[in-house]
Amino acid sequence: MEFPCVFPVKVMGANQEDFESLVIEIIRKHATVAEEVVSRRLSRGGRFLSLTVRVNAENQEQLDKIYRELSVHERVLMIL
């Protein structure tokens, strides 16, 4: 992977009203969001929400910090 680049971070959690803002807030601690538009996808039953947030990644260490912080958050179920 060549840096800098726009990198999609995919995050899944329970479909709750503030889940998207929580994820974006965590990511913005480490990087700028490439687009204000976030891709959203509900699970078939509507219980879970998948978000794809495109970030301006400067290096691998920056991405690692994003993934580490998201992975330890209690409301995040999975990160791709």
C-alpha positions in Angstrom: 0.0 0.0 0.0 1.3 3.4 -0.9 0.7 6.4 1.4 -0.9 8.8 1.6 -4.1 7.3 0.3 -7.8 7.2 0.9 -8.5 4.0 2.9 -12.0 2.5 3.6 -12.5 1.5 7.3 -15.5 -0.8 7.7 -17.1 -0.9 11.2 -20.0 -3.0 12.4 -22.1 -2.6 15.5 -25.7 -2.6 16.9 -28.0 -0.3 14.9 -28.3 2.5 17.5 -29.0 6.1 16.9 -25.5 7.4 17.8 -23.4 4.6 16.5 -22.3 6.4 13.4 -21.3 9.6 15.2 -19.4 7.5 17.8 -17.4 5.8 15.0 -16.6 9.0 13.2 -15.6 10.7 16.4 -13.1 7.9 17.1 -11.7 8.0 13.6 -11.4 11.8 13.6 -9.0 11.6 16.6 -6.5 10.0 14.3 -7.3 11.1 10.7 -9.5 13.3 8.6 -12.5 11.7 7.0 -12.1 11.8 3.2 -15.8 12.3 2.5 -18.5 13.5 4.7 -20.7 10.9 3.2 -20.5 7.6 5.1 -21.8 4.4 3.4 -24.4 2.7 5.6 -25.8 -0.8 5.4 -28.4 -2.4 7.7 -28.5 -6.1 8.4 -31.4 -8.0 7.0 -33.3 -7.8 10.3 -32.2 -4.2 11.0 -30.4 -5.0 14.2 -26.9 -4.3 13.0 -25.3 -1.4 11.1 -22.3 -1.6 8.9 -20.4 1.7 8.2 -17.7 2.4 5.6 -15.8 5.5 6.5 -13.1 6.7 4.0 -10.1 8.2 5.7 -7.1 10.1 4.4 -4.4 7.7 5.6 -0.9 9.2 5.9 0.9 6.0 7.1 0.3 2.5 8.5 0.8 3.6 12.1 -2.1 6.0 11.8 -4.3 3.1 10.5 -3.2 0.9 13.3 -4.2 3.5 15.9 -7.6 3.8 14.4 -8.1 0.0 14.3 -6.8 -0.4 17.9 -9.1 2.2 19.3 -12.2 0.9 17.4 -11.4 -2.7 18.3 -11.4 -2.1 22.1 -14.7 -0.1 22.1 -17.5 -2.1 23.6 -20.1 -1.1 21.0 -17.9 -2.1 18.0 -18.6 -5.7 17.0 -16.3 -6.0 14.0 -13.8 -4.0 12.0 -12.6 -4.8 8.4 
